[in-house]
């Protein structure tokens, strides 16, 4: 598989290492001016760029019939515009706030717990995420996904960063040196607490999941999620 890397920071370099280990070839490393690049030599693009570049990167690939796997967060105001362009161009797309297999299993656990807790309104729910100092957005895309899952399965109306009303979920974002990513969901009552937690030990899990998603996306058309990928791996 010939890969174009959109963004060549720490994640891009980790993805490159894992892709090569799995027998793939990185043919492009794009950090700017994607419209000036020859995308025809690639078979799939993996986007871990920056929020300001993501939409142009992704849609330029669609217009070149190049499948895209994107893990860039902070650009999702334009997500549905990207989906429309993908469908118009007959391209293929997977976006995930987190490609780690473990995190996607955590998402499934989070939804099951939210359903179980919904009748017990004496428990207040909150989310905490901790990431490295270089992370550009807060809260993380993963934390937003976790919060939105809980909203769908509870009486909560929305999430809010740091401060929340009774019908909202507070999300606390912390930035600490050299932390790849930790997400904790806690339900607290006067008598006890229930907590689920995912701790990433390195970027390897995120990168491996992105490469697996790119492998799965080959020869497909349409818009997919990591749930589709995981279902295909079973």
C-alpha positions in Angstrom: 0.0 0.0 0.0 1.4 3.4 -1.0 0.6 6.0 1.6 0.6 9.8 1.6 1.1 11.3 5.0 -0.7 14.6 5.5 1.2 16.1 8.4 4.6 14.9 9.4 4.9 15.6 13.1 5.3 13.1 15.9 2.2 11.1 14.9 3.1 11.2 11.2 6.5 9.8 12.0 5.1 7.1 14.2 2.6 6.1 11.5 5.4 5.9 9.0 7.4 3.6 11.2 4.5 1.2 11.7 3.4 1.3 8.1 6.9 0.3 6.9 7.0 -2.5 9.5 3.7 -3.8 8.0 5.1 -3.8 4.5 3.8 -0.5 3.2 5.5 2.4 1.5 5.3 6.1 2.4 5.5 7.9 -1.0 4.5 11.5 0.2 5.1 13.5 3.3 3.0 16.6 3.0 3.2 19.5 5.5 1.9 22.3 3.3 0.5 23.2 -0.2 -1.2 19.9 -0.8 -2.7 21.2 -4.1 0.8 21.4 -5.5 1.5 17.7 -4.8 1.2 14.8 -7.2 -1.3 12.6 -5.3 -1.6 10.1 -8.1 1.4 8.1 -6.8 -0.5 7.3 -3.5 -3.2 4.7 -2.8 -4.4 6.1 0.5 -3.8 9.3 2.6 -3.5 9.3 6.3 -4.2 12.8 7.8 -2.7 13.8 11.1 -2.2 17.5 10.2 -3.5 20.6 12.0 -7.0 21.9 12.4 -6.5 24.8 10.0 -5.2 22.5 7.2 -7.3 19.4 7.6 -10.4 20.3 5.6 -8.3 21.4 2.5 -6.1 18.3 2.9 -9.0 15.9 3.1 -11.2 17.4 0.3 -8.2 17.8 -2.1 -7.7 14.0 -1.7 -11.3 13.3 -2.4 -11.1 15.4 -5.6 -8.2 13.1 -6.6 -10.2 10.0 -5.7 -7.7 9.2 -3.0 -9.2 7.5 0.1 -8.6 9.3 3.4 -8.1 8.2 7.0 -8.1 11.3 9.3 -7.4 11.6 12.9 -7.0 15.4 13.0 -9.3 17.0 15.6 -10.5 20.6 15.9 -11.9 21.0 12.4 -15.2 19.2 12.7 -17.4 22.3 12.0 -16.6 21.3 8.4 -17.1 17.6 8.8 -20.4 17.3 7.0 -19.1 19.5 4.2 -16.3 17.1 3.8 -18.7 14.1 3.8 -20.7 15.8 1.1 -17.6 16.3 -1.1 -16.5 12.7 -0.4 -19.9 11.4 -1.6 -20.0 13.7 -4.6 -16.5 12.5 -5.7 -17.1 8.8 -5.1 -14.2 8.7 -2.6 -13.7 6.9 0.7 -13.3 8.4 4.2 -12.8 7.3 7.7 -12.7 10.0 10.5 -12.1 9.0 14.1 -11.3 11.2 17.1 -9.0 8.3 18.2 -7.8 5.3 16.1 -6.5 3.3 19.1 -8.2 -0.2 19.2 -8.2 0.1 23.0 -9.9 3.5 22.9 -12.6 2.2 20.5 -13.3 -0.7 22.8 -13.4 1.9 25.6 -16.1 3.8 23.5 -18.2 0.7 23.5 -17.8 0.2 27.3 -18.6 3.9 27.8 -21.9 3.6 25.9 -22.9 0.4 27.8 -22.1 2.1 31.2 -24.1 5.2 30.2 -27.1 3.1 29.5 -26.8 1.3 32.8 -26.4 4.6 34.7 -29.2 6.5 33.0 -32.0 5.6 35.5 -29.8 6.5 38.5 -29.8 10.3 38.5 -28.2 10.5 41.9 -24.9 9.9 40.2 -23.3 12.9 38.6 -21.0 12.2 35.7 -17.9 14.0 34.7 -15.0 13.4 32.2 -11.3 14.2 32.6 -8.7 14.1 29.8 -5.0 14.6 30.2 -2.6 15.2 27.2 0.8 16.4 26.4 1.6 20.2 26.3 1.8 20.3 22.5 -1.9 19.3 22.0 -3.6 22.1 20.2 -7.3 21.6 21.0 -9.1 21.2 24.3 -11.0 19.2 25.2 -9.6 16.3 23.1 -11.7 14.9 20.2 -11.7 11.6 22.2 -13.3 13.3 25.2 -15.9 15.0 23.0 -16.8 11.6 21.5 -17.1 10.1 25.1 -19.3 13.0 26.2 -21.6 12.9 23.1 -22.1 9.1 23.7 -23.2 9.8 27.3 -25.5 12.6 26.1 -27.2 10.2 23.7 -27.9 7.7 26.5 -28.8 10.0 29.4 -30.8 13.0 30.4 -27.9 15.3 29.9 -28.3 17.9 27.1 -24.7 18.7 26.3 -21.1 18.9 27.6 -19.2 22.0 28.7 -15.5 22.6 29.3 -14.7 22.9 33.0 -18.0 24.3 34.3 -21.4 22.7 33.7 -25.0 23.1 34.9 -27.0 20.1 36.3 -28.2 19.1 32.8 -24.7 19.2 31.3 -21.5 17.1 31.5 -18.4 18.8 32.7 -15.2 18.0 30.8 -11.9 18.8 32.4 -8.9 19.1 30.1 -5.4 19.0 31.6 -2.0 19.4 29.8 1.0 17.7 31.3 4.4 17.0 29.7 4.8 13.7 28.0 1.3 12.3 28.4 0.1 10.6 25.2 -3.5 10.5 26.4 -5.6 9.6 29.5 -9.4 9.6 29.6 -11.5 9.0 32.7 -15.3 8.9 33.1 -16.5 9.1 36.7 -20.0 8.7 38.1 -20.2 10.1 41.7 -23.0 9.8 44.3 -23.0 10.6 48.0 -22.1 7.0 48.8 -19.7 5.9 46.1 -18.1 6.4 42.7 -17.9 4.3 39.6 -15.0 5.0 37.2 -13.8 3.7 33.8 -10.4 4.8 32.5 -8.2 4.5 29.4 -4.5 5.2 29.6 -2.3 5.3 26.5 1.3 4.4 27.1 2.6 5.7 23.8 1.4 6.9 20.4 1.9 3.4 19.0 -1.7 2.4 19.5 -3.1 5.5 17.7 -0.7 5.0 14.8 -1.3 1.3 14.5 -5.1 1.8 14.4 -4.8 4.4 11.7 -2.7 2.1 9.5 -5.2 -0.8 10.1 -8.0 1.6 9.1 -6.1 2.5 5.9 -5.6 -1.1 5.1 -9.3 -1.8 5.6 -10.4 1.2 3.5 -8.7 0.0 0.3 -11.0 -0.5 -2.6 -14.0 0.9 -0.8 -16.2 3.9 -1.4 -18.3 5.8 1.1 -18.0 7.2 4.6 -17.1 4.8 7.5 -16.1 4.8 11.2 -13.8 2.8 13.3 -16.8 0.7 14.4 -16.9 -0.5 10.7 -13.2 -1.3 10.8 -13.5 -3.2 14.1 -16.5 -5.2 12.8 -14.5 -6.1 9.8 -11.7 -7.4 11.9 -13.8 -9.8 14.0 
